[in-house]
Amino acid sequence: MKNTKQQAELIRYERSPAAMNSLELLLNEARIDERKNQAALVSSRLEEIANQILNRELNGVEAAELLNQIAEHIITQSYDQH
């Protein structure tokens, strides 16, 4: 009996406004962290691409072609993951 009563109390707590607010805060923190991580990855990748363009001394057309190839690769990867 005690176990069932404890489970019922736990269910009530899990659906309480305080618990929902706590969960929402945790989810928002996770989203913010993920956005920061993604921004850092994109920034790093852009630096790599800029360095490639400079090191290979690409002109505007060649740089644009490189960017198009990278964009196509990213899209292909995203389809493969989902």
C-alpha positions in Angstrom: 0.0 0.0 0.0 2.7 2.4 0.9 4.4 2.0 -2.5 1.1 2.8 -4.3 0.5 5.9 -2.1 4.1 7.0 -2.7 3.7 6.5 -6.5 0.5 8.6 -6.5 2.2 11.4 -4.6 5.1 11.3 -7.0 2.8 11.5 -10.0 1.0 14.5 -8.4 4.4 16.2 -7.8 5.6 15.5 -11.3 2.6 17.3 -12.7 2.7 20.2 -10.2 3.3 23.7 -11.5 6.6 23.9 -9.7 7.8 20.6 -11.3 6.7 21.8 -14.7 8.5 25.1 -14.3 11.7 23.3 -13.2 11.4 21.0 -16.2 10.9 24.0 -18.5 13.9 25.7 -17.1 16.1 22.6 -17.6 14.9 22.3 -21.2 15.6 25.9 -21.9 19.1 25.6 -20.4 19.7 22.6 -22.6 18.5 24.4 -25.7 20.7 27.4 -25.0 23.7 25.2 -24.4 23.0 23.3 -27.7 22.7 26.6 -29.6 26.0 27.8 -28.1 27.6 24.5 -29.1 26.2 24.7 -32.6 27.4 28.3 -33.0 30.9 27.3 -32.0 30.9 24.5 -34.5 29.7 26.7 -37.3 32.2 29.4 -36.4 35.1 26.9 -36.4 34.0 25.5 -39.7 33.8 28.9 -41.3 37.3 29.6 -40.1 38.5 26.4 -41.7 36.8 27.3 -45.0 38.3 30.9 -44.9 41.7 29.4 -44.3 41.3 27.0 -47.3 40.3 29.9 -49.5 43.3 31.9 -48.4 45.8 29.1 -48.5 44.8 28.0 -51.9 44.5 31.6 -53.1 41.1 31.0 -54.6 39.4 33.7 -56.6 35.8 34.7 -56.0 34.3 32.1 -58.4 36.5 29.3 -57.0 35.6 30.3 -53.4 31.9 30.3 -54.4 32.2 26.8 -55.9 33.9 25.6 -52.8 31.1 27.0 -50.6 28.5 25.3 -52.9 30.3 22.0 -52.6 30.4 22.3 -48.8 26.8 23.3 -48.6 25.8 20.2 -50.7 27.9 18.0 -48.5 26.2 19.4 -45.4 22.7 18.8 -46.9 23.6 15.2 -47.9 24.9 14.6 -44.3 21.7 15.9 -42.8 19.6 13.6 -45.0 21.7 10.6 -44.1 21.3 11.3 -40.3 17.6 11.6 -40.5 
